[in-house]
């Protein structure tokens, strides 16, 4: 167990920093800690038999070649310009997602991508001739510490485009050509899936048509293709998840699992807002009694295609979080497990990557009959069953509290910007106004619900780092991660906030749950880690410990 030196926070920012095999100049904007730099080369979504690789392959199996390119864009390097990550997608200069409290900056003009959409305009511009493509990649955000959030995670983005210039006269209009394509997509068996879609495709107030670029008929056709395609993806995912749930049910619970498997999967389309699609939706799934936001999607904003130099094209895009899907598929309880190299974890998924990409579970007409009558069998020699994760250990939690007064400042008596408890928001929560927008709705809670400091509209990004920062909840999360290391901490929550009635000073108390996944942390080890956290709070933020 290595610990970053206690005085590392006081070292000047590096003038040159190496990220994987790339070297970058840095400046006062640099805020990428060593644990994040070390995550960049790992590419978990491409490691054979890793749960994220298996999940990626399952989804890719629903996007056949040559219509979709599923291989060209899975290794794009995560360091991108602010122009790619923000400007190309229409983020305003004062958008919260540009804040250094939310985003890892290499330098003033360079960041670790916060979403796969950072590559969208570039891929449009390449115009390789494929009608559709998928992008899978690692993305980075300063975020909460809990079992569902990690500062490095993985997203998948998909796009399908049509070109007005390539529609022949015999095919009629683009809307007619797309509608004919929709009629060739597999229809869903109503015994397997029930879809609720009560709202109109276009709503002038909440889900508007891009009137300068698209006709209502085009959007209706493109949206129908989008929804039919993604419903098939969701059915594929949850058919497999139901199989995994059934196969691990105890003898006493088999009948209830079998009864649940006989019910059609309940999904619903919910109107949504994303800055680079319109109209837009989220797809929710009823799973184990709760509605889960699974993905976001919509008709691509034409400004992105104009920017890419392909004005004659239009189409749809979607985005989802691979960790969220994998946690559902395999019943993995803690997001830190994805970063584990423990053979007791990885060995549970050995040999699955190849099989899942070569067969389609949802093609089976009845998941129930397959689960009950052919348990453990294969289809065409290819395994289609997925295991549920079996916990190999459960080590005790070790809770430590740290309470402190925030320093006073002339501008703010409490020097506090956002004090929401990090675990107070569900990982499925979505708030387009307070998070970096991405079509994946499951990671839009990164900025929490309280306002950030008011940005300078003349600055290219949020407030200059030379200004003394207010204490932000993500600062606490990053400090604990970099000091105690992520594998040692399960969650961090705010348990008390007090404002002194006379001095106006703010006191905060955070509870840190020290727990490793591979072994028990001793109380002495937890005390040592916690003392380093306390010292770093004093060094970095000038707090007064209580």
N, C-alpha and C positions, 0 to 999 in steps of 0.2 A: 504494500500500500504506500504509494508515493504521495507526498504532500507538496504543493507549490510553496516556495519559500515565503515566510511571513512578510518580508519586506518587498516582495515582487511588485506590489501595487505602487510603490514609490519610485520604481525605476522609470526613467524617461521612456516615452514611446519609441519603438524601434524605427529607424529611418528606412530600413529594408526588412521585409518579412517574407519568408518562404511558406507557401501553402501548397502542399503536395510537391509537384515538380516545378511550380511556377514561383517567380520572385516578383514582388510588388513594392513600389515605394509607398511609404506610409507617412502620415502626418498626425496632427492633433485629433483627427476624427477616428483614429484607429481604436477599436474596442473589442477585438476578437481574442478571446482567451485561449491558452494552449489546448485545453480540452476540446474546444470546437475545431481548432486547426487539425488536431489529431483525428477527428472524425471524417474529414473530407476524403481521404483516400479509400475508405472502407467500402463504399458502394454496396451496401447490404442488399439492395434490390436486385443485384446481379450475381450474388453469391449462391451457387447451386445448392438446392435443398434448404436454403434459409426460408423461413415463413414468408418474408416479404417477396422473395423471388417466386415462390410458389403462388402467392396471391397475384403478383403481376402477370404470371403466365395464365392463370385462370381467366383473368379479365381479357388479356390479349387473345385468348382462344375465341372470343366472341367478335373479333374484328379481323376477318379473313383477308389474306393477300390475294391478288394484287390491289384490291380496292383500298386497303389500309397498309401503310408502312409502319410496322410495329418494332423495327429493329434499329433504325438509323439514329434515333434521338434518345437513347437510354444512357449515354455516357457524356452528356454535355457538362462542361466544367462549371462548378457553382459560383465562381467569382465573375460578376457581371458589372456593367456600368450602371450608375443611377439612371441613365437614359433608358437602358433596357428594362430595368426593374420597375421604374416609376413613370418616366416621361412618355415612353412609347405607348403606355397603356392609359394615358390621360390622367394620372394622379396629379391633383393640384399641388402647388408648392407648399401649401400649409397642411397637407394631409398628414394625419397622425402616423401612418405607416412609415413616413420618412424619419421619424424620431430615432435618435440614438438609444433611447430607452427600449425600443422595439426591434431595431435592426442592427446587425453586425456590419460595421463599416471598416473597410481596409484602408481607405483614405476618403477624402472629401467627395470624390466622384466614383468610388468603387465600393461595392457591397457584396456580401454573400447573399445570393438570391433568396428572397422570401417566399417565392412561389415559382412553379414551372412556367407560368405565363410570361415570365421575363424573356423567354425565347420565342414567343408566339410570332411576333412581327418578323423576326429573322427567318423563321421557318417558312412563313408565308412568302417572304422575299426570295428564298431559294427556289421555290416553284419547281420542285423536282418532277412534277408530272403526276404524282400520286393524288388520288381524290381525297384521301384521308390519311391521318397519321396519329400516332400516340407518342407522348413524351413521358418518361418516367425518370424521376430524379430525386436526389436529396435536396432538402431546402432547410433554411436556418432562420430561427426567430428567438429573440430573448423572451422567455415565456415562463409560465408557472412551474413549480416543482410539485408534481403529484403523480399518481399512477397512470394518468392518461396524457400527460404532456412531457415533452422533451425538446430541448432547443434545436436538435437535429432530427428531422423526420423526413418522410418520403411522400411525394404526391405523384399522381398520374393525371395527365391531361390528354384529351382526345378531340380531334377536329375532323369534320367532313365538309368539303366544299364542292360547289358546282360552278361551272363557268358558263355564263350566258353565251359567250362566243363559240362554245363547242356544242351547243344545242342545234341540231340540224333542223331544217325546215320541216322535215317529215315528223319530227318529234313534237311539234307545236311549241308552246311556251315552256319556259323553265319550270313553272309551277306544274304543268301537265307532265313533264318528264320526271320530276321528283315524285309526283303522286304515283306514277307507274312504278317507280322504284320501290315506293313504300308497299305497294301491293305484292311485291316479290319477297318481302321480309317474312319470316315465319310468324304465323299467328300464335298467340299464347293460348294454351289449354286453360279454360276457365276453371278446371278442377285444380290447377296449380297456382294461379295468380288472379287476384281481383284488384282492379285498378280504379281508383277514384280520381276523377279529373273534372271537377264541377265548374271551374271558372273558364271564361272565354280565353282564347289564345291571346287576343289583343285587348288591352284596356287602356284607353287614352290617359287615364290618371295614374294607374299603378304599374302597367306593363305595356308601354307604348310601342307602336309601330315606328320604325325608322322611315318616316314618310318620304324623305328626300331620296331614299335609296331602294326601298323595297315596296312591292305591292302586297296588299292583304293576302292575295292568293299564294304568292311565293312564301310568305311567312307561315301560312297555314300548312303548306306542303312540307316545308323544311322542318317545322315543329313536329309534325306527325312522324317524320322519319327519325328525328331525334328521340322522341318519346318511345317509339316502338323499339328502337335499337337499345336504349338504356334499360327499358323494362326487361329485355332479354338478358342483359348483363346482370341485373339484380336477381332475376330468377335463377341464373346459373350460380351465383354466389350463395344464395340462401338455400337452394336445393342441396348444395354440398354441406352447408352449415347444419341443416336439419339431419342429414345423414350422420354427421359427426356426433350430434347430440343424441341421436337414437342409439348409435353403436356403443356409447359409453354409459347409457342409462343402467341403473341398477335393476335387478330382477323385479323389485317391487314397483319400479317406476316405468317399466316397459310399456304398460298399457296406456299410461298418460302420454308418453312420448309418441306412441303410435297414433293415438287419437289426435294429437297436435299435428302430426305429419299429414293427416288426412285433410286438414283444413287448408284452403287456398291461402297463399301468401298475400297479405293485405298491404298494398302500396298506395300512396297518394301523391299527386302533384300539387305543389304549393307555390303560388306566385312569389317571386323574390326580386331583389335588386343586386346587380353586379355592374360595375362601371364600364365593362367592356362587352356586355351582351344586352340585348333588348329585342323582344321580351325575354324574361329570365324566369327560371323555376328552380326549386329544390325538390328532390325526390326523397320522400320519407317512407320508412318501412316499419310496420308493426312487428316488433320482435320481443318476445318474452314479456308482453304486456305494456311495452313502451314504444312510442313513436320515435324513431331514430332518424336524424338527418343524415343521409348517406352521401349525397353528391349535389353539386350545383351545375347548372347548365343554361344555355340560351342561344339565341341567334347572334352571331358575331357582329359587333359594332362595325359598320362599314368603314369608319375612319381608320381602323387598323389595317384593313385590306388596301385602302387608298395609300396609306403610309408605306405599305410594302410594295407598291407598284403593281398590284393586281386588281384594278378597280372593277373588272368584269365578273369577279367571283363573289359568291355569298355562301353562307353555310352556318353550321352550328358548332358549338364547343361545349365540353364538360370537364369537370375536375373533381377529383376525390382524393382522400387520404388513404394510403396503403396500410398504415398501421391500424387505422380504425377498422378496415375491412378484415385484416389479419387477426385482430383481437377477437372479432366476432366469429370468424371461421374456425379458429383453433381454441377459443376460450382462454386466451392468454390474458392474465389479470394485471400485468404491470408492464408498461411500455419499455422499461429499462431492460427487460429480458431480450428484446431484439438486438441489443448491443452486447449480449453475453457471448463469450466463447466457450462456455462450459459445455462439455460433451453430453452431459445429462439433459441439457436443453436441446441442443442442435441435433442430437442423435434421434430424437423423437420424430424428426421430419426427413430422415435419410431416405433417398430414393424417390421422393415425391415430385421433384421439379419436372422431370421428363414426362411422367405419366399424366399430370394434370393438364399439360399443354396440348396433349394429343387426343383428348376425349372431352365430350361435352355432357356434363351430368344432366342438365335441364332438358336434353333431347329425349330423355326417358319419359314416357307418357305419364308415369305415376311414381313419385318419389317414395310413396308409402310401400308399394308392392316391391320395389327394388330393395328398400331398406329391410323389410321383414322377411322376404323370401330368398334373397340372394346376398345375405350378409357376408361381407368379406370377398365376394366374387369380383370379377373384372369384366369390363365390356371390351370385346375385341382384344383381349390380352393386356389392356391398359388399365391400371388401377384408378378407380374414380373416387374411392372413399378417402376422407381426410380424418386424421386422428384428432382428438381433443387433447390439448396440453395436459399432462399429468404433472402436478407439482412434485419436485424431487426433494423439497425441503421447505420448512416454514420456520424461519428464525425470528426470535422475539424482537419487538420494537423497543427502541430506547429513546424516550422523549426528553428533550432538553429545551428549556425556555431561555430566551434572551430578551430583556426589557431595557429600554434606553430612552433618554430624552433627545429629541432632535435639536440641533443647534438653532438658535435664533438668527435671523438675518434682517437687514433693513427692509427687504421687499416682502418678506413672509415670516411671521413670528414662528411658524412651525417648520418652514422649509420642506414642506411635504406636498407632493404632486398627486399621487394616487395611492390610496391605502386600502384598496379592496382586498379581502382575504383571497389568496390565490386559488383556493379550492372552492370558492363560492359559486363559480360558474361551471356548468356542465361542459365537458368537452364537445358536446353537440350544440352548444349555444352559438348563436350567430348574431352579430351586430355590425352591419356594414359601415355604420358611421364611426365605429370605434376600433376598427381593426384593418389590417392590410387586406383589401378585398382579394379574394381568389375564388374560383368556381368550386373549390373544396370548402364546404361550409363548416366542416368539423374542426377547423383550426382558425376560425375567425375570432376566437376569444382572446387572442394574444395580448391585446392592449387593455383588457378589463373594462369596467364600466364607468370609471371616473374620468373626468377630463384631464388632458395633458396641459402643460403650460402653453399659453397663447404664443403661437409662432410668429416670427418676423416675416411678413409677406414679401419683403425685399430679399430675404436670404434664399439661397438655392436649396437649402434643406431646413430642418428644424433649428432651434436655437444653437448658436455657436458653442462648441464644447469648452471654450475659454471661460464662458459664464459659469459661475458656481451653480451646479445642478441642484434642483430640488430632489429630495429623496423620493424615488419611485419604487413601487412594489417590485418591478422587474430588476431593480438594482439589488434588492435583497436576495432575489432568486439567483442572480448571477454571482453575487459574492459567495453565497453558500456553495454553489456548484464548483466554482473555481478554487475555493479554499478547502472544502471537505471532499470534493470529487463526487460526481453524480452517482456512482455505484454505491456510495455510502449513505445516501439520503433518499428516503422514500417520498416524503412530502414536507412542505413548509406552509404553515398557515398563520394568519394574523389572529390572535386570540383576544387581544385587548387594545383599545385605542382610547387615550384620555387626554383632554385638553385642560390645562390648569386654568381655573376661573380667573385668577389674578394676573399671572404672567403671560398667559396665552400660549405657553410652550406645549408642544405635543409629545406625549409619551406613547410608545408602541411596544407591544410584546408579541414576539413571534415564537411559535412552537416548532421545533425542528425534530422530525422523526428520523433518527439514524437507524437504518436497517439495510443490510446487504442481502442479496439474493442467494449467495453461494456459501455463506458461513455466518456464524454469530459474531457480531461485534461485541467485544468486552466493554464493560462500563468505563474502564480506563481509556480504551481507544476512543469511545464516544466523547469522554471528557476532554481528551486532547484535541479532537477535531473541533469541538464546540469552543474551546478556548481560543483557537485560531480564528474562528468566526467572530468572536467577540473583539479580538484585537484588530481584525480587519475593519470592523465597523468603526472603530475609533480612528484608525489610520485613514480610511477612505472618506468618511463622512463627518468626522468630528463629533460623533455622538457622545453623550454622557451616560455610561452604563448605570443601571439602577441595581 
